[in-house]
Amino acid sequence: MTETAVAHEDFEKLLFESFEVNEPSEGHVVKGKIVAIEKDLAVIDVGLKTEGRVPLKEFGAAGRDGTLQVGSEVEVYVDRVENAMGEAVLSREKARREESWVRLEGLFNKNERVEGIIFNQVKGGFTVDLDGATAFLPRSQVDIRPIRDIAPLMNVAQPFQILKMDKRRGNIVVSRRAVLEESRAEQRSEIVGKLEEGQVVEGVVKNITDYGAFVDLGGIDGLLHVTDIAWRRVNHPSEVLSIGETIKVQIIRVNMDSHRISLGMKQLEADPWETIDQKYPLNSRFTGRITNITDYGAFVELEPGIEGLIHVSEMSWTKKNVHPGKIVSTSQEVEVKILEVDPEKRRISLGLKQCLDNPWEAFAAKFPQGTEVEGEVKNKTEFGLFIGLEDDVDGMVHLSDLDWNRQGEEALEDYNRGDMVKAVVLDVDVDKERVSLGIKQLSGDPFAEATDGMRKGSIVTCTVTQVNDGGIEVQLADGDMTAFIKRSDLSRDRSEQRPERFAVGDKVDARIVQFDKKTRRLTLSIKALEIAEEKEAVAQYGSTDSGASLGDILGAALKQNNSDD
């Protein structure tokens, strides 16, 4: 190949490469020149073999008002280099979209706002025109609070924040809510910066809840807690406030970090607790209104802002373990007594029963000890009976006071709830609110009657009623008392301490060695009687030093006794 041929071939290659580089390619935005305008189309030369035609409407206002003229330079998107007609397929709209993507990506990377127009509603949200690029606005990102009517926001230019961009998928997600929150935060910071604790401001009641009210202070909300509305008890804020009402409040606390503001209304009035101990001296009586009833008592309003508590234990003299709601009712006017005042804890303890007659004192005066009373068996317990008496006073009969002769558990079986019984007042303790009763005291004590005139050391004649290995059971002469003589007390002589030497019906004499009226115990001993008789004989007939034997002395004593008989 000659040098001329090689040079010619290199020239063609370079020329081809030059055409290849400069020729517009598909999928790119290029600059072109309008070479003609035909009706509603603009003929544009972008350096390809043939021109392309683009509808004037794609140029927006410029295409409608005649701004575009032959010779004007425009940017268009090369969709296809050549179609079936041999013409280039160009698009101004796609070019604008590409321009928007580049611009939007720059703003997105800088975290800057963009301007757009909501123009359509789709599933889950809305579509937004960002100057050629279409973005998706989720319904949750439209406003800070759920919005019912979107119409006022349609077709209006407004700022948005880009949340997500994916060019490959052509996906853009924007938020109007983020812009509002940012603006609101800036506004809140500015307003909060001007507020000071103790400052008195005006606000509008925006919302009411169970625990308080939210007050609009001109762009920021403050919470007026229910306990700070008034010094008196407020059960619900709606009792005092209404939505839309303008009120004066005091700034109690301001949190610069969270922008939370606590408000108060009662702080604008004098604190009624400041001179509370002077207004309500101890033991004085006042009339108040029941405002609230709980399981542990009832609250009484003495004046607006001042409440005291009647504890359940101070409500009634006689009604124990009863819910306060069964003694008093809400809004009821009651007379109470001041029991305690604590200004620091802002507490007043009240008494309701102290303003009523004490039924225990009245009972003690009317029914002194030893008086016979009658009442209904209200309750039956393992330790006795509770008897209902006058003025709702209950008295108790202990097991030990039911019967003289039987065990308490056995005697208790004779009584049932609802039975009317008589009893004797044994004791009335006003301080402890107790009345002790006895049923067995209605009749005389058989033990006391049987042992009348007896004392320790007395000699009694008994009849043997039973013989066993441990001793003998005997019955006193009157037949109402029994006693037991132990084996060791049957004789002074050890060999005679045999129960079997006695028979049922035998008469025996014994000495009282123990006599306790409280425990109702009587202890007898034949042995003690023999020892006493021996001592008496020795003292009467001389000691054993005279030469006489003990047997002689006893024999003489017995002989003397027989002659006396």
VOGU-3710 file (C-alpha; in Angstrom, 3 decimals, decimal comma):
1> mtetavahed> 0,000/0,000/0,000  1,348/3,411/-0,999  1,832/6,298/1,414  -0,916/8,184/-0,396  -3,386/5,339/0,172  -2,464/5,089/3,903  -2,880/8,831/4,359  -6,280/8,723/2,664  -7,416/5,865/4,910  -6,302/7,697/8,108
11> fekllfesfe> -8,126/10,818/6,995  -11,370/8,884/6,494  -10,987/7,258/9,936  -10,393/10,578/11,659  -13,319/12,145/9,823  -15,592/9,263/10,851  -14,507/9,552/14,478  -15,147/13,291/14,340  -18,685/12,722/13,079  -19,218/9,989/15,678
21> vnepseghvv> -18,240/12,258/18,592  -20,125/15,360/17,510  -23,293/13,635/16,370  -26,017/13,773/19,091  -26,851/10,366/20,586  -30,123/8,972/21,861  -31,023/9,527/25,537  -29,235/12,841/25,905  -30,244/16,498/26,118  -28,730/18,600/23,313
31> kgkivaiekd> -28,965/22,149/22,078  -30,741/22,832/18,799  -31,903/25,709/16,642  -35,442/26,383/15,451  -35,294/26,466/11,684  -39,035/26,733/11,049  -42,415/26,948/12,761  -45,219/25,024/11,118  -48,656/25,579/12,714  -48,304/24,098/16,235
41> lavidvglkt> -44,910/22,459/15,612  -41,361/23,759/15,847  -38,814/22,292/13,407  -35,485/21,968/15,219  -32,032/21,192/13,862  -29,810/19,416/16,408  -27,022/18,429/13,963  -28,478/15,146/12,816  -29,113/14,059/9,208  -32,668/15,402/9,496
51> egrvplkefg> -34,518/17,825/11,709  -37,065/16,907/14,338  -40,498/18,341/15,113  -41,638/19,264/18,658  -45,172/20,469/19,610  -45,153/24,117/20,706  -47,185/23,227/23,818  -44,151/21,385/25,201  -42,408/24,739/25,474  -45,077/26,000/27,886
61> aagrdgtlqv> -45,821/29,717/27,908  -43,019/30,442/25,437  -44,749/28,214/22,898  -48,089/29,887/23,401  -47,213/33,571/23,447  -45,003/33,584/20,348  -41,734/34,046/22,169  -40,219/31,179/20,184  -39,035/32,288/16,749  -36,965/30,930/13,919
71> gsevevyvdr> -33,354/31,053/15,019  -34,090/30,590/18,748  -31,842/28,087/20,537  -33,572/25,468/22,703  -32,632/22,336/24,607  -34,386/19,127/23,643  -34,119/15,454/24,472  -33,048/13,057/21,674  -35,502/10,228/21,953  -34,542/8,566/18,608
81> venamgeavl> -32,006/9,604/15,984  -34,279/8,499/13,130  -37,783/7,083/13,009  -39,583/5,275/10,195  -40,189/8,590/8,476  -36,494/9,358/8,545  -36,992/12,179/11,026  -35,324/12,743/14,427  -37,648/12,179/17,419  -37,128/15,065/19,849
91> srekarrees> -38,873/16,059/23,143  -38,773/19,327/24,973  -40,786/17,836/27,877  -38,237/15,067/28,492  -35,478/17,615/28,276  -37,158/19,674/30,988  -37,477/16,504/33,053  -33,788/15,755/32,731  -32,936/19,321/33,668  -35,192/19,032/36,712
101> wvrleglfnk> -33,556/15,759/37,823  -30,105/17,336/37,719  -31,304/20,395/39,603  -33,305/18,355/42,127  -30,385/16,030/42,835  -28,294/19,056/43,690  -30,940/20,392/46,073  -31,463/16,932/47,591  -27,748/16,548/48,303  -27,744/19,985/49,988
111> nervegiifn> -30,931/19,114/51,948  -32,671/22,202/50,547  -36,358/22,694/49,894  -37,921/22,518/46,435  -41,037/24,127/45,019  -43,818/22,077/43,507  -47,512/21,847/42,732  -49,906/19,115/43,878  -51,879/18,268/40,733  -53,404/14,807/41,162
121> qvkggftvdl> -54,554/12,256/43,727  -53,355/8,649/43,542  -53,519/5,584/45,754  -51,878/6,316/49,124  -51,182/9,989/48,379  -50,763/12,640/45,692  -48,556/13,520/42,697  -46,489/16,714/42,695  -45,013/18,541/39,692  -41,456/19,673/40,497
131> dgataflprs> -40,947/21,813/37,372  -41,082/18,887/34,982  -40,289/15,991/37,331  -43,177/14,122/38,931  -42,874/13,239/42,629  -45,020/11,217/45,053  -46,428/12,856/48,204  -47,636/10,221/50,753  -50,864/11,097/52,540  -49,085/10,998/55,930
141> qvdirpirdi> -46,645/13,660/54,713  -49,232/16,253/53,682  -49,637/17,974/57,077  -48,666/17,711/60,736  -52,197/16,585/61,587  -54,520/14,489/59,408  -56,196/16,736/56,855  -59,682/16,045/55,526  -59,981/18,446/52,592  -56,967/18,582/50,242
151> aplmnvaqpf> -58,695/20,888/47,739  -57,208/24,180/49,068  -53,697/22,723/48,562  -54,202/21,555/44,950  -52,587/23,477/42,065  -50,826/25,875/44,424  -47,064/26,375/44,330  -45,602/25,527/47,736  -42,355/24,229/49,286  -41,543/20,547/49,780
161> qilkmdkrrg> -38,685/18,528/51,244  -37,264/15,664/49,150  -37,161/12,494/51,243  -35,943/10,026/48,602  -34,667/10,008/44,971  -34,076/7,019/42,684  -33,236/8,127/39,108  -32,955/4,606/37,754  -36,574/3,946/38,736  -37,636/7,546/38,208
171> nivvsrravl> -38,900/7,690/41,786  -39,045/10,868/43,934  -40,764/11,049/47,347  -41,428/14,470/48,908  -42,900/15,787/52,184  -44,852/18,929/52,953  -45,088/17,950/56,625  -41,306/18,152/57,132  -41,336/21,767/55,906  -44,214/22,642/58,263
181> eesraeqrse> -42,520/20,988/61,253  -39,281/22,805/60,570  -41,082/26,125/60,265  -43,083/25,369/63,365  -39,952/24,463/65,333  -38,342/27,747/64,334  -41,479/29,634/65,323  -41,713/27,749/68,650  -38,072/28,488/69,461  -38,662/32,171/68,815
191> ivgkleegqv> -41,803/32,266/70,990  -40,302/30,164/73,808  -37,278/32,448/73,892  -39,567/35,351/74,790  -41,333/33,522/77,653  -40,212/33,681/81,275  -41,355/31,802/84,368  -43,792/33,907/86,366  -44,898/35,869/83,304  -48,673/36,426/82,905
201> vegvvknitd> -49,962/35,986/79,341  -53,246/35,534/77,502  -54,091/32,410/75,558  -56,938/30,612/73,853  -58,162/27,212/75,065  -57,390/24,928/72,151  -58,203/21,466/73,512  -59,571/19,936/76,745  -58,599/16,518/78,131  -59,246/14,632/81,369
211> ygafvdlggi> -55,944/15,816/82,827  -55,986/19,463/81,730  -56,317/21,936/78,862  -53,972/22,971/76,042  -53,756/26,722/75,628  -52,527/28,412/72,418  -50,094/31,188/73,343  -49,818/32,515/69,800  -48,092/29,767/67,873  -47,135/27,439/70,703
221> dgllhvtdia> -49,254/25,379/73,102  -48,909/25,246/76,870  -50,464/22,704/79,247  -52,746/23,933/82,004  -52,978/20,938/84,327  -56,298/20,272/86,056  -54,651/20,759/89,484  -53,483/24,266/88,454  -56,859/25,538/87,248  -58,183/26,513/90,690
231> wrrvnhpsev> -57,324/26,123/94,367  -60,539/24,155/94,838  -61,026/20,620/93,550  -61,804/20,468/89,808  -62,968/17,020/88,736  -62,774/17,837/85,011  -61,390/20,936/83,205  -64,658/21,308/81,286  -66,307/22,365/84,556  -64,348/25,636/84,358
241> lsigetikvq> -63,078/26,031/80,766  -64,497/25,806/77,243  -62,757/25,477/73,877  -62,159/28,860/72,220  -62,249/30,760/75,506  -59,565/33,419/76,082  -57,981/33,142/79,545  -55,142/34,654/81,534  -52,472/32,231/82,713  -49,118/32,350/84,437
251> iirvnmdshr> -46,007/30,660/83,057  -44,995/28,111/85,719  -42,210/26,232/83,905  -40,502/26,476/80,507  -38,362/23,659/79,100  -36,115/25,171/76,431  -35,066/21,767/75,077  -38,465/20,120/74,658  -40,399/23,427/74,311  -42,858/22,224/76,922
261> islgmkqlea> -44,656/24,975/78,819  -46,570/24,473/82,079  -49,295/27,009/82,853  -51,353/27,913/85,909  -54,545/29,865/86,607  -54,856/29,460/90,359  -51,420/31,085/90,792  -53,044/34,399/89,825  -55,154/34,261/93,006  -54,159/34,354/96,684
271> dpwetidqky> -53,328/30,980/98,232  -56,097/30,205/100,758  -53,734/27,865/102,674  -51,455/30,687/103,834  -53,500/31,491/106,961  -55,230/28,119/107,257  -54,371/27,407/110,914  -55,896/30,746/111,951  -59,071/30,199/109,964  -59,614/26,666/111,234
281> plnsrftgri> -58,430/26,217/114,845  -58,369/22,728/116,366  -61,619/21,319/117,798  -63,701/24,050/116,121  -66,760/23,069/114,123  -67,661/24,075/110,554  -70,207/23,178/107,914  -68,945/21,924/104,549  -70,030/20,127/101,399  -69,037/16,557/100,423
291> tnitdygafv> -67,115/16,821/97,133  -65,658/13,341/96,700  -66,068/9,904/98,260  -63,340/7,246/98,265  -62,803/3,854/99,901  -60,836/5,451/102,722  -63,086/8,437/103,477  -64,826/11,539/102,134  -63,507/14,983/101,134  -65,315/18,051/102,429
301> elepgiegli> -65,015/21,531/100,899  -64,887/24,066/103,721  -64,434/26,988/101,308  -63,340/27,318/97,656  -59,833/25,886/97,496  -59,887/24,350/100,999  -60,804/20,697/101,428  -60,424/18,359/104,363  -60,648/14,591/104,688  -63,011/12,686/106,950
311> hvsemswtkk> -61,251/9,360/107,373  -63,551/6,353/107,385  -62,655/5,733/111,057  -63,989/9,208/111,962  -67,334/8,913/110,176  -69,496/6,913/112,576  -69,386/5,769/116,186  -71,006/2,443/115,454  -70,755/1,638/111,716  -67,444/-0,144/111,319
321> nvhpgkivst> -66,048/-1,599/108,066  -68,736/0,229/106,071  -68,013/2,092/102,815  -68,181/5,894/103,311  -70,714/6,091/100,474  -73,234/4,350/102,732  -72,842/7,023/105,414  -72,652/10,255/103,368  -73,412/11,276/99,774  -71,819/13,701/97,302
331> sqevevkile> -72,967/17,364/97,662  -74,369/16,652/101,122  -73,937/19,445/103,711  -72,310/18,106/106,894  -71,025/19,525/110,174  -67,444/18,490/110,926  -64,872/19,018/113,664  -61,278/20,123/112,981  -59,014/17,308/114,243  -55,676/18,288/112,675
341> vdpekrrisl> -54,284/21,024/110,393  -51,005/20,629/108,464  -50,268/23,790/106,393  -47,052/22,348/104,916  -48,707/19,204/103,551  -51,899/21,199/102,877  -54,013/18,699/104,778  -56,932/19,045/107,171  -58,233/16,039/109,100  -61,930/16,240/109,944
351> glkqcldnpw> -64,249/14,293/112,184  -67,926/13,670/111,464  -68,829/11,448/114,411  -67,385/13,992/116,868  -70,308/16,293/116,002  -72,795/13,596/116,981  -73,688/12,199/120,419  -71,395/9,380/121,467  -73,731/6,377/121,803  -71,207/4,596/124,043
361> eafaakfpqg> -71,383/7,404/126,586  -75,175/7,438/126,364  -75,293/3,655/126,776  -72,970/3,715/129,795  -75,177/6,315/131,446  -78,425/4,500/130,711  -77,229/0,940/131,323  -74,682/0,845/134,155  -72,883/-2,324/135,212  -75,297/-5,018/136,374
371> tevegevknk> -78,218/-3,778/134,258  -80,224/-6,384/132,384  -80,594/-5,767/128,620  -82,146/-7,560/125,662  -81,017/-7,696/122,033  -80,727/-9,698/118,831  -77,807/-12,022/118,087  -76,067/-10,147/115,244  -73,104/-12,459/114,831  -71,770/-15,735/116,149
381> tefglfigle> -67,988/-16,205/116,271  -65,540/-18,714/117,696  -65,034/-16,549/120,762  -68,596/-15,507/121,551  -71,796/-13,738/120,547  -72,371/-10,162/119,353  -75,668/-8,729/120,555  -77,317/-5,686/118,952  -78,395/-3,134/121,553  -79,839/0,404/121,520
391> ddvdgmvhls> -78,487/3,127/119,161  -76,572/0,578/117,031  -74,317/-0,320/119,952  -73,115/-3,926/119,903  -72,210/-5,876/123,004  -70,206/-9,085/123,214  -70,863/-12,181/125,302  -67,617/-14,105/125,697  -67,683/-17,902/125,644  -66,797/-17,959/129,338
401> dldwnrqgee> -69,919/-15,933/130,164  -72,471/-18,164/128,434  -73,022/-20,904/131,043  -71,916/-21,673/134,582  -71,557/-25,410/134,204  -70,892/-26,166/130,516  -67,908/-25,392/128,299  -68,332/-22,233/126,200  -68,112/-24,086/122,857  -70,874/-26,417/123,955
411> aledynrgdm> -73,103/-23,607/125,242  -72,552/-21,596/122,018  -74,460/-24,234/120,049  -77,677/-23,123/121,778  -77,666/-19,744/119,969  -78,255/-18,681/116,356  -78,226/-15,377/114,481  -81,519/-13,560/114,894  -82,283/-15,002/118,337  -83,479/-12,530/120,963
421> vkavvldvdv> -81,528/-12,994/124,177  -81,256/-11,337/127,554  -77,936/-10,513/129,192  -76,354/-8,556/132,006  -74,014/-5,586/131,426  -70,635/-6,564/132,866  -68,569/-3,587/131,690  -68,732/-0,539/129,358  -65,438/0,867/127,997  -66,307/4,163/126,294
431> dkervslgik> -62,761/4,822/124,990  -62,429/1,397/123,374  -66,112/1,397/122,404  -66,763/-1,992/123,982  -69,685/-3,429/125,940  -69,109/-6,705/127,754  -72,213/-8,800/128,454  -72,912/-11,988/130,331  -75,766/-14,453/129,933  -74,888/-16,831/132,746
441> qlsgdpfaea> -74,946/-13,895/135,179  -78,723/-13,735/134,737  -78,942/-16,604/137,254  -77,033/-17,087/140,511  -73,664/-18,789/140,519  -74,295/-22,401/141,674  -70,706/-22,642/142,817  -71,030/-19,576/145,002  -74,332/-20,816/146,413  -72,983/-24,294/147,069
451> tdgmrkgsiv> -69,864/-23,006/148,741  -71,568/-20,273/150,717  -69,949/-20,155/154,164  -67,087/-22,401/153,110  -63,465/-21,377/153,292  -60,057/-22,946/153,135  -59,634/-25,363/156,073  -63,344/-26,088/156,422  -64,395/-29,722/156,960  -67,172/-31,072/154,716
461> tctvtqvndg> -69,057/-34,360/154,568  -69,249/-35,905/151,093  -70,788/-38,907/149,380  -68,644/-41,089/147,115  -70,132/-41,084/143,587  -67,340/-42,746/141,618  -64,166/-44,774/142,296  -61,217/-45,082/139,888  -57,495/-45,748/140,011  -56,615/-42,075/140,411
471> gievqladgd> -58,885/-41,380/143,336  -62,533/-40,891/144,168  -65,184/-38,424/142,995  -67,433/-37,090/145,734  -70,559/-35,005/145,994  -71,014/-32,364/148,663  -73,915/-32,687/151,016  -76,198/-30,196/149,172  -75,846/-32,172/145,936  -74,932/-29,220/143,682
481> mtafikrsdl> -71,168/-29,481/143,932  -68,755/-32,265/143,063  -65,044/-32,579/143,762  -62,280/-35,079/143,190  -59,984/-36,438/145,935  -56,690/-37,654/144,519  -55,233/-41,018/145,505  -52,420/-39,343/147,476  -55,002/-37,421/149,523  -57,105/-40,460/150,534
491> srdrseqrpe> -55,151/-41,167/153,730  -52,232/-40,080/155,880  -51,104/-43,651/155,925  -49,524/-44,672/152,620  -50,923/-48,192/152,835  -54,455/-46,771/153,126  -54,196/-44,643/149,970  -56,223/-47,205/148,064  -59,346/-46,030/146,206  -60,825/-49,531/146,236
501> rfavgdkvda> -61,344/-49,362/150,010  -64,160/-46,904/149,241  -67,506/-47,787/147,727  -70,096/-45,668/145,942  -72,475/-44,253/148,552  -69,915/-44,141/151,379  -69,910/-41,031/153,510  -66,475/-39,455/154,018  -65,199/-36,339/155,771  -62,530/-34,212/154,076
511> rivqfdkktr> -60,786/-30,910/154,590  -60,888/-28,039/152,001  -57,240/-27,420/151,066  -57,843/-25,102/148,087  -60,776/-22,773/147,483  -60,701/-20,315/144,502  -63,956/-18,575/143,642  -62,514/-17,010/140,477  -61,410/-20,291/138,949  -64,307/-22,125/140,659
521> rltlsikale> -61,972/-24,800/141,988  -62,542/-26,752/145,214  -59,846/-29,232/146,311  -60,540/-31,728/149,148  -58,154/-33,980/151,140  -58,859/-36,752/153,704  -55,149/-36,845/154,430  -55,122/-33,172/155,408  -58,074/-33,760/157,738  -56,279/-36,633/159,513
531> iaeekeavaq> -53,128/-34,563/159,939  -55,137/-31,640/161,331  -56,995/-33,892/163,787  -53,710/-35,410/164,904  -52,229/-31,993/165,593  -55,334/-30,971/167,479  -55,240/-34,115/169,617  -51,604/-33,667/170,452  -52,249/-30,096/171,435  -55,246/-31,044/173,602
541> ygstdsgasl> -53,975/-34,174/175,390  -50,296/-33,410/175,677  -47,158/-34,155/173,729  -45,417/-37,531/173,379  -42,808/-36,332/175,944  -45,202/-37,246/178,832  -44,563/-40,921/178,190  -47,907/-41,576/176,499  -47,757/-42,999/173,023  -49,313/-41,282/170,033
551> gdilgaalkq> -51,797/-44,156/169,866  -52,829/-43,569/173,474  -53,377/-39,883/172,788  -55,474/-40,570/169,680  -57,406/-43,265/171,524  -58,198/-40,854/174,275  -59,238/-38,266/171,777  -61,546/-40,699/170,010  -63,011/-41,858/173,317  -63,683/-38,230/174,259
561> nnsdd> -65,340/-37,602/170,910  -67,544/-40,675/171,319  -68,627/-39,605/174,784  -69,415/-36,135/173,439  -71,558/-37,731/170,777
//
